[in-house]
Amino acid sequence: MKKIIFTLLVTFFSFNSYVKAIGDADFAGGNGTQGTPWLISTAVQLDNVRNNLSATEMKYFRLMNDIDLKDLGETNNWTPFKDGSSSSGAYMDFDGNGYVIKNMHIEGKTTNYQSFAGFIWGKIRNLGLVNVYINCPAVGGMGAIVGYVGSGNPGTSHFRTGSIENCFATGYLSGGGGTVGGIAGSIGRPSNNGTPSFVKNCYFSGELHNTYAGSSVTIRTGGIAGLVVANTTAAYNTVSPIQNCYTTGYYHTGKGRIGGIAGESELTIENSVSFADLEDMSETVNSMGMIVGWCDNNGTTKFGKVQNCWAFDGAKMKRGGQWITAANFNTPAAGTTSPVDGTLKDINYLSSAVNYYVGLGFPMAGETAIWSQQLRSSKYPQLLWVASRSDAQDIDGLTDIPSITTGTTPQKEQEGPTVFAVGNLLVFRDVSEIYKVSIYDAKGALLKTFDQTEDGASIVLSDNNQLLLVKMTSKSGKVITRKIIK
């Protein structure tokens, strides 16, 4: 009997050692625990994260250097760690450690939560995503970093909540499934013990496009999050789900609710600022705000509110083809009425770091400082870990920022051919190799594909296509995108 027990114990420990060794072999070091996280140094090791997640306990990961996802191979079509096909979130604690992941490319996927991580329960922090490209016309719950952080039904389990802190993302996102956000598609409810899900000290710079054609009340587009969900019991909603964040770029929707910070919120958004241009192709009123498009507040189960938020008075809004100037912003600076534009601030006010520190409480001083005291381009706060990098201006997405009016100028975010429209002709310049070219309309529908081998005019465009996305893929797998407004 003792021999049998001994054999069973040896078998058990041998199996566990085997499983542990397999996981450890997938990374540059560590064992996935809080004290000794798995260390990630290559694109392949980053891809291995998905194979080492648990359905019952938190696993810990730490990035050890910058990673370019083009190194995964020619296709470079990233799959989130947990997408909409999963019934549970990924229990993960991911420390970006002050490094960035470049060139995440996602295209043509049909499950929700397309993003870097997908659907998570846990933490992502100190991470930058540079030059993101996501174009999935059939997908909702889309964000650069996560599709859904936390849960719509966490119950009493604080393990089913999540947070994104000290992160940024830059690039282009286009989704057609309902909810699109720059950082997160959706932020889930606080648990029944009051543990919140939240995004804090983050920014997004780039383009968002929501092409969903369903009911307007289910279409949400926001620079930080598309949708923020409350616990239906007021006592459990003790923490603001979006704090000390900002956004810039150009956000576009066919209809629905759109905001510079959030498309729709059932909780308080506070101490944040939007520089973003917004465009709603429909003529629906009371659904587009510089801070939030729809504050959902019925006083009993939903508690949407904007508190101490600013909007750049030089930002632009357009609804149904008509410009809305700052002088005609007809929404309040704060409160629970929808939509909310925030308090308008001019460039002189926004050029002082002291105002962010004193007025919005951006942590810029002492040992707990998160943001640098030096503003980028004289108005944009910089995360301290980003500002300390020698390549900060190359990665932070704050140099060539898309706007509602810059589509007629060829964009220079990526090296490669220049593309522009002359009438209905699409013209290419600086073509140094063969590119497979795909042309998409504003809704993400593929219009044409062809090979471009040299400079010159290529195809005749339809009069109906005013906004186009041109995707060029070289034989080496390099992906370049250009937005064209005819």
C-alpha positions as CSV (number, residue, x, y, z in Angstrom):
1,M,0.0,0.0,0.0
2,K,2.8,2.4,0.9
3,K,4.5,1.6,-2.4
4,I,1.3,2.4,-4.3
5,I,0.9,5.7,-2.4
6,F,4.5,6.6,-3.1
7,T,4.1,5.8,-6.8
8,L,1.0,8.0,-7.0
9,L,2.8,10.9,-5.3
10,V,5.8,10.6,-7.6
11,T,3.4,10.6,-10.6
12,F,1.5,13.6,-9.3
13,F,4.6,15.7,-8.7
14,S,6.2,14.6,-11.9
15,F,3.1,15.7,-13.8
16,N,3.0,19.1,-12.1
17,S,6.7,19.6,-12.7
18,Y,6.1,18.7,-16.4
19,V,3.2,21.2,-16.7
20,K,5.3,23.9,-14.9
21,A,8.3,23.2,-17.2
22,I,6.1,23.5,-20.3
23,G,4.8,26.9,-19.2
24,D,8.2,28.1,-18.1
25,A,9.8,27.0,-21.4
26,D,7.3,29.4,-23.3
27,F,9.0,32.5,-21.7
28,A,12.3,34.1,-21.0
29,G,12.0,33.3,-17.3
30,G,9.7,33.3,-14.3
31,N,7.0,30.9,-13.2
32,G,3.8,32.9,-13.6
33,T,3.4,33.8,-9.9
34,Q,3.1,37.3,-8.4
35,G,6.6,37.3,-7.1
36,T,8.1,35.7,-10.2
37,P,6.1,36.6,-13.2
38,W,6.7,35.0,-16.6
39,L,9.1,37.3,-18.5
40,I,8.3,38.1,-22.2
41,S,11.1,39.2,-24.6
42,T,9.9,38.1,-28.0
43,A,6.8,38.2,-30.2
44,V,6.5,34.4,-30.0
45,Q,6.7,34.5,-26.2
46,L,4.0,37.2,-26.2
47,D,1.8,34.9,-28.3
48,N,2.5,32.1,-25.8
49,V,0.5,34.0,-23.1
50,R,-2.7,32.6,-24.4
51,N,-1.5,29.0,-23.7
52,N,-0.7,29.7,-20.1
53,L,-3.8,31.3,-18.7
54,S,-5.9,29.7,-16.0
55,A,-9.7,29.5,-15.7
56,T,-9.4,29.8,-11.9
57,E,-6.4,31.8,-10.8
58,M,-4.4,34.9,-11.7
59,K,-1.3,34.5,-13.8
60,Y,1.4,37.1,-13.9
61,F,3.4,38.4,-16.9
62,R,6.0,41.1,-17.4
63,L,7.3,42.6,-20.7
64,M,11.1,42.9,-20.8
65,N,11.6,44.9,-24.0
66,D,9.8,46.5,-26.9
67,I,8.1,43.9,-29.2
68,D,7.2,44.3,-32.9
69,L,4.3,42.0,-33.8
70,K,5.5,42.0,-37.4
71,D,8.1,39.5,-36.1
72,L,5.3,36.9,-35.8
73,G,5.4,36.4,-39.6
74,E,3.9,37.6,-42.8
75,T,0.3,37.4,-41.8
76,N,0.5,39.3,-38.5
77,N,-3.2,38.9,-37.8
78,W,-3.3,39.1,-34.0
79,T,-5.8,37.1,-32.0
80,P,-6.7,38.4,-28.5
81,F,-5.9,36.1,-25.5
82,K,-9.6,35.8,-24.9
83,D,-12.2,36.9,-27.5
84,G,-15.9,36.8,-27.7
85,S,-15.9,33.0,-28.2
86,S,-15.0,32.6,-24.5
87,S,-17.5,32.6,-21.7
88,S,-15.0,33.9,-19.2
89,G,-12.3,36.5,-19.0
90,A,-8.6,36.0,-18.9
91,Y,-7.3,36.0,-15.3
92,M,-4.1,37.9,-16.0
93,D,-1.9,40.6,-14.5
94,F,0.2,42.1,-17.3
95,D,3.0,44.6,-16.5
96,G,4.2,46.3,-19.6
97,N,7.1,47.5,-17.5
98,G,7.5,50.7,-19.5
99,Y,7.8,49.0,-22.9
100,V,5.7,49.1,-26.1
101,I,4.1,46.6,-28.5
102,K,4.2,47.9,-32.1
103,N,2.2,47.1,-35.2
104,M,-0.6,45.0,-33.8
105,H,-2.8,44.1,-36.9
106,I,-6.2,42.6,-36.7
107,E,-8.4,42.2,-39.7
108,G,-11.5,40.3,-40.8
109,K,-12.2,38.6,-37.4
110,T,-15.8,37.8,-36.6
111,T,-15.8,37.3,-32.8
112,N,-16.2,40.3,-30.4
113,Y,-13.6,41.8,-28.2
114,Q,-11.0,42.2,-30.9
115,S,-8.1,44.0,-29.2
116,F,-4.7,43.2,-27.6
117,A,-6.0,41.1,-24.7
118,G,-9.7,40.7,-25.4
119,F,-11.9,39.9,-22.4
120,I,-9.9,40.2,-19.1
121,W,-10.3,39.9,-15.4
122,G,-7.2,41.4,-13.9
123,K,-4.8,44.2,-14.6
124,I,-2.8,45.7,-17.5
125,R,-0.4,48.5,-16.7
126,N,2.6,50.5,-17.9
127,L,2.1,49.4,-21.5
128,G,2.0,51.2,-24.8
129,L,0.4,50.0,-28.1
130,V,1.9,51.8,-31.1
131,N,0.4,51.9,-34.6
132,V,-2.5,49.6,-33.9
133,Y,-4.7,48.6,-36.9
134,I,-8.0,46.9,-36.3
135,N,-10.6,46.6,-39.1
136,C,-13.4,44.1,-38.4
137,P,-16.7,45.2,-39.8
138,A,-18.7,42.5,-38.0
139,V,-17.2,43.0,-34.6
140,G,-18.3,45.0,-31.5
141,G,-16.7,45.3,-28.1
142,M,-13.6,46.6,-29.7
143,G,-10.7,48.5,-28.1
144,A,-7.0,48.8,-28.7
145,I,-6.0,47.2,-25.3
146,V,-9.1,45.3,-24.3
147,G,-12.5,44.6,-25.7
148,Y,-14.0,44.2,-22.2
149,V,-12.4,44.8,-18.9
150,G,-14.2,43.3,-16.0
151,S,-17.7,41.7,-16.3
152,G,-21.3,42.6,-16.9
153,N,-22.2,40.3,-14.0
154,P,-19.3,40.0,-11.5
155,G,-21.6,39.2,-8.6
156,T,-19.7,39.1,-5.3
157,S,-16.4,38.1,-7.0
158,H,-13.8,40.8,-7.1
159,F,-11.7,38.5,-9.3
160,R,-14.1,39.3,-12.1
161,T,-13.2,42.9,-12.2
162,G,-10.3,44.6,-14.0
163,S,-8.2,47.7,-14.6
164,I,-6.1,49.4,-17.2
165,E,-3.6,51.9,-15.7
166,N,-0.7,54.1,-17.0
167,C,-1.2,52.9,-20.6
168,F,-1.6,54.5,-24.0
169,A,-2.5,53.4,-27.5
170,T,-2.2,54.9,-30.9
171,G,-3.6,53.9,-34.3
172,Y,-6.8,53.1,-36.3
173,L,-9.8,51.0,-35.1
174,S,-13.0,50.3,-37.1
175,G,-15.7,48.0,-35.9
176,G,-19.3,47.3,-36.9
177,G,-20.7,45.4,-33.9
178,G,-21.9,48.1,-31.6
179,T,-19.2,49.3,-29.2
180,V,-15.8,50.8,-30.1
181,G,-13.4,52.5,-27.6
182,G,-9.8,53.7,-27.9
183,I,-8.6,51.9,-24.8
184,A,-11.5,49.6,-23.9
185,G,-14.6,48.6,-25.8
186,S,-16.5,48.3,-22.5
187,I,-15.8,48.8,-18.8
188,G,-17.8,46.3,-16.6
189,R,-19.8,46.7,-13.5
190,P,-18.3,47.0,-10.0
191,S,-18.7,43.8,-8.0
192,N,-21.2,43.4,-5.2
193,N,-18.4,43.9,-2.7
194,G,-17.6,47.3,-4.3
195,T,-14.5,46.3,-6.3
196,P,-14.6,48.4,-9.5
197,S,-13.4,47.9,-13.0
198,F,-11.7,51.1,-14.3
199,V,-9.3,52.9,-16.7
200,K,-7.0,55.4,-15.1
201,N,-4.1,57.6,-16.2
202,C,-4.3,56.5,-19.8
203,Y,-4.7,58.2,-23.2
204,F,-5.6,57.3,-26.8
205,S,-4.5,59.1,-29.9
206,G,-5.8,58.0,-33.3
207,E,-9.0,57.2,-35.3
208,L,-12.1,55.4,-34.3
209,H,-14.9,54.3,-36.7
210,N,-18.1,52.7,-35.8
211,T,-20.0,51.3,-38.8
212,Y,-22.7,49.3,-36.9
213,A,-26.1,49.7,-38.6
214,G,-28.3,48.5,-35.7
215,S,-30.4,50.5,-33.2
216,S,-28.8,53.8,-32.3
217,V,-29.1,53.1,-28.6
218,T,-26.8,50.1,-29.0
219,I,-24.1,52.0,-30.9
220,R,-21.4,53.6,-28.6
221,T,-18.1,55.1,-29.6
222,G,-15.7,56.8,-27.2
223,G,-12.0,57.8,-27.0
224,I,-11.4,55.8,-23.8
225,A,-14.4,53.4,-23.7
226,G,-17.4,52.9,-25.8
227,L,-19.6,51.9,-22.8
228,V,-19.3,52.1,-19.0
229,V,-21.7,49.9,-17.0
230,A,-22.9,50.5,-13.4
231,N,-23.8,48.1,-10.7
232,T,-27.6,48.4,-10.3
233,T,-27.1,48.9,-6.5
234,A,-25.9,52.5,-5.9
235,A,-23.9,51.6,-2.8
236,Y,-21.4,49.4,-4.8
237,N,-20.5,52.2,-7.2
238,T,-17.9,54.0,-5.2
239,V,-15.1,54.6,-7.7
240,S,-15.1,56.5,-11.0
241,P,-14.4,54.0,-13.9
242,I,-12.5,56.7,-15.9
243,Q,-10.1,59.1,-14.2
244,N,-7.2,61.2,-15.3
245,C,-7.4,60.3,-18.9
246,Y,-7.3,62.2,-22.2
247,T,-8.0,61.6,-25.8
248,T,-7.1,63.1,-29.2
249,G,-7.7,62.3,-32.8
250,Y,-10.8,61.8,-35.0
251,Y,-13.8,59.6,-34.0
252,H,-16.6,58.8,-36.5
253,T,-19.9,57.0,-36.3
254,G,-22.7,56.4,-38.7
255,K,-25.2,57.0,-35.9
256,G,-25.6,56.3,-32.2
257,R,-23.8,57.7,-29.1
258,I,-20.4,59.2,-29.4
259,G,-18.1,61.0,-27.0
260,G,-14.5,62.2,-26.7
261,I,-14.1,60.1,-23.5
262,A,-17.0,57.7,-23.6
263,G,-19.9,57.0,-25.9
264,E,-22.3,56.0,-23.1
265,S,-21.7,55.9,-19.3
266,E,-23.8,54.7,-16.4
267,L,-21.2,56.0,-13.9
268,T,-19.2,59.1,-13.2
269,I,-16.4,60.2,-15.5
270,E,-14.1,62.6,-13.9
271,N,-10.9,64.7,-14.1
272,S,-10.4,63.9,-17.8
273,V,-9.9,66.0,-21.0
274,S,-10.8,65.5,-24.7
275,F,-9.0,67.1,-27.7
276,A,-10.8,64.8,-30.2
277,D,-12.8,65.8,-33.3
278,L,-16.2,64.0,-33.5
279,E,-18.4,63.2,-36.4
280,D,-21.9,61.6,-36.5
281,M,-23.2,61.0,-40.0
282,S,-26.8,61.0,-38.7
283,E,-28.9,64.0,-37.6
284,T,-29.8,62.6,-34.2
285,V,-29.5,65.2,-31.5
286,N,-28.6,64.6,-27.8
287,S,-26.1,61.8,-28.6
288,M,-22.8,63.5,-29.3
289,G,-20.7,65.2,-26.6
290,M,-17.1,66.3,-26.3
291,I,-16.9,64.2,-23.1
292,V,-19.7,61.7,-23.2
293,G,-22.5,61.1,-25.7
294,W,-25.0,59.7,-23.3
295,C,-25.1,60.0,-19.5
296,D,-27.4,57.2,-18.6
297,N,-28.9,58.2,-15.3
298,N,-32.3,57.2,-14.0
299,G,-31.3,57.8,-10.3
300,T,-32.0,54.2,-9.2
301,T,-30.0,51.7,-11.2
302,K,-27.9,53.9,-13.6
303,F,-25.9,56.8,-12.4
304,G,-24.2,58.4,-15.4
305,K,-22.5,61.7,-14.6
306,V,-19.6,64.0,-15.8
307,Q,-17.5,65.7,-13.1
308,N,-14.7,68.2,-13.6
309,C,-13.8,67.4,-17.2
310,W,-12.4,69.7,-19.9
311,A,-12.7,69.9,-23.7
312,F,-10.4,71.7,-26.0
313,D,-12.3,74.6,-27.5
314,G,-10.5,74.2,-30.8
315,A,-11.9,70.7,-31.3
316,K,-14.5,70.2,-34.0
317,M,-17.9,68.4,-34.1
318,K,-20.0,67.6,-37.1
319,R,-23.5,66.1,-37.2
320,G,-25.4,65.1,-40.3
321,G,-22.9,67.0,-42.4
322,Q,-23.3,70.2,-40.4
323,W,-20.6,71.8,-38.4
324,I,-21.2,72.5,-34.7
325,T,-18.9,75.3,-33.5
326,A,-17.8,75.8,-29.9
327,A,-20.0,78.9,-29.8
328,N,-23.0,76.6,-30.5
329,F,-22.2,73.7,-28.2
330,N,-25.6,73.4,-26.6
331,T,-24.8,70.9,-23.8
332,P,-23.7,71.3,-20.2
333,A,-20.2,71.3,-18.8
334,A,-21.0,68.7,-16.2
335,G,-23.9,66.9,-14.6
336,T,-26.3,64.1,-15.7
337,T,-28.0,65.6,-18.7
338,S,-27.0,64.0,-22.0
339,P,-24.8,64.7,-23.8
340,V,-22.0,66.5,-21.9
341,D,-19.2,68.6,-23.5
342,G,-17.2,69.4,-20.4
343,T,-15.7,72.8,-19.5
344,L,-14.2,74.4,-22.6
345,K,-10.5,75.4,-22.3
346,D,-8.4,77.3,-24.8
347,I,-4.9,76.5,-25.9
348,N,-3.3,79.0,-23.5
349,Y,-4.9,77.3,-20.5
350,L,-4.1,73.8,-21.8
351,S,-0.4,74.7,-22.3
352,S,0.2,74.8,-18.6
353,A,1.1,71.5,-16.8
354,V,0.1,73.2,-13.5
355,N,-3.5,73.4,-14.7
356,Y,-3.6,69.6,-15.2
357,Y,-2.0,69.0,-11.8
358,V,-4.2,71.5,-9.9
359,G,-7.3,71.5,-11.9
360,L,-7.7,67.8,-12.8
361,G,-5.5,66.2,-10.2
362,F,-3.1,64.5,-12.7
363,P,-0.4,63.0,-10.5
364,M,2.7,65.0,-11.6
365,A,4.7,65.4,-8.4
366,G,6.4,63.3,-5.7
367,E,7.1,59.6,-5.6
368,T,3.6,58.8,-6.8
369,A,3.9,60.9,-10.0
370,I,2.5,59.2,-13.1
371,W,2.6,62.1,-15.5
372,S,5.6,64.2,-16.6
373,Q,5.5,68.0,-15.8
374,Q,6.6,68.6,-19.4
375,L,3.8,68.8,-21.8
376,R,4.1,67.3,-25.3
377,S,3.5,69.8,-28.2
378,S,2.7,72.4,-25.5
379,K,-0.6,70.8,-24.6
380,Y,-0.6,67.0,-24.2
381,P,0.3,65.4,-20.9
382,Q,3.0,62.7,-21.1
383,L,3.1,59.6,-19.1
384,L,6.3,59.8,-17.1
385,W,7.6,56.4,-18.3
386,V,7.0,57.4,-21.9
387,A,8.6,60.9,-21.5
388,S,11.7,59.2,-20.0
389,R,12.3,57.2,-23.2
390,S,14.8,58.5,-25.8
391,D,12.3,57.6,-28.6
392,A,9.2,59.2,-26.9
393,Q,8.3,61.4,-29.8
394,D,8.5,58.5,-32.2
395,I,6.1,56.2,-30.3
396,D,3.7,58.5,-28.4
397,G,1.3,59.1,-31.2
398,L,1.3,62.9,-30.6
399,T,3.1,64.1,-33.7
400,D,0.8,63.6,-36.7
401,I,-2.6,63.4,-35.1
402,P,-5.6,62.7,-37.4
403,S,-8.4,65.2,-37.4
404,I,-11.8,65.7,-39.0
405,T,-10.2,67.9,-41.7
406,T,-6.8,66.3,-42.4
407,G,-8.0,63.4,-44.5
408,T,-7.2,65.4,-47.7
409,T,-3.5,65.5,-46.8
410,P,-1.6,62.3,-47.2
411,Q,-0.8,60.9,-43.8
412,K,2.8,60.3,-42.7
413,E,2.4,58.1,-39.7
414,Q,4.1,55.1,-41.5
415,E,7.0,55.0,-43.9
416,G,6.0,53.8,-47.4
417,P,4.1,55.0,-50.4
418,T,2.1,58.2,-50.4
419,V,-1.5,57.9,-51.5
420,F,-3.9,60.7,-52.4
421,A,-7.0,61.3,-54.6
422,V,-7.2,63.5,-57.6
423,G,-10.8,63.7,-58.5
424,N,-11.9,60.1,-58.8
425,L,-8.4,58.8,-59.4
426,L,-6.3,57.2,-56.7
427,V,-2.6,58.2,-57.1
428,F,0.4,56.5,-55.6
429,R,3.9,58.0,-55.1
430,D,7.2,56.6,-53.7
431,V,6.4,53.0,-54.6
432,S,9.7,51.1,-54.1
433,E,8.4,47.5,-54.2
434,I,5.3,45.5,-55.1
435,Y,2.3,46.1,-52.7
436,K,-1.0,44.2,-52.5
437,V,-3.5,47.0,-52.1
438,S,-7.0,46.7,-50.5
439,I,-9.5,49.6,-50.6
440,Y,-12.2,49.8,-48.0
441,D,-15.1,52.2,-47.6
442,A,-16.1,54.1,-44.4
443,K,-18.1,51.1,-43.3
444,G,-15.2,48.7,-43.6
445,A,-16.5,47.0,-46.7
446,L,-13.8,45.8,-49.2
447,L,-14.2,47.6,-52.5
448,K,-11.2,46.5,-54.6
449,T,-7.9,44.7,-54.4
450,F,-5.0,44.9,-56.8
451,D,-1.1,45.0,-57.0
452,Q,0.6,48.3,-57.2
453,T,4.1,48.0,-58.7
454,E,5.1,51.6,-59.5
455,D,4.2,55.3,-59.1
456,G,1.1,56.7,-60.9
457,A,-2.6,56.7,-61.0
458,S,-4.2,53.3,-60.4
459,I,-8.0,53.0,-60.1
460,V,-11.1,55.0,-60.8
461,L,-13.1,55.6,-57.6
462,S,-16.9,55.8,-57.3
463,D,-18.5,59.2,-56.6
464,N,-20.3,57.6,-53.7
465,N,-17.1,56.8,-51.7
466,Q,-16.0,59.9,-49.9
467,L,-14.0,58.3,-47.1
468,L,-11.6,55.4,-48.0
469,L,-9.1,53.3,-46.1
470,V,-6.2,52.1,-48.3
471,K,-4.2,49.1,-46.9
472,M,-0.9,48.2,-48.6
473,T,0.9,44.9,-47.8
474,S,4.4,44.3,-49.0
475,K,5.9,40.9,-49.8
476,S,7.8,41.1,-46.5
477,G,4.5,41.4,-44.6
478,K,4.8,45.1,-43.8
479,V,1.3,46.7,-43.5
480,I,0.8,50.3,-44.3
481,T,-2.6,52.1,-44.1
482,R,-3.7,55.5,-45.4
483,K,-7.0,57.3,-44.9
484,I,-8.2,59.2,-47.9
485,I,-11.0,61.8,-48.0
486,K,-12.0,62.8,-51.5
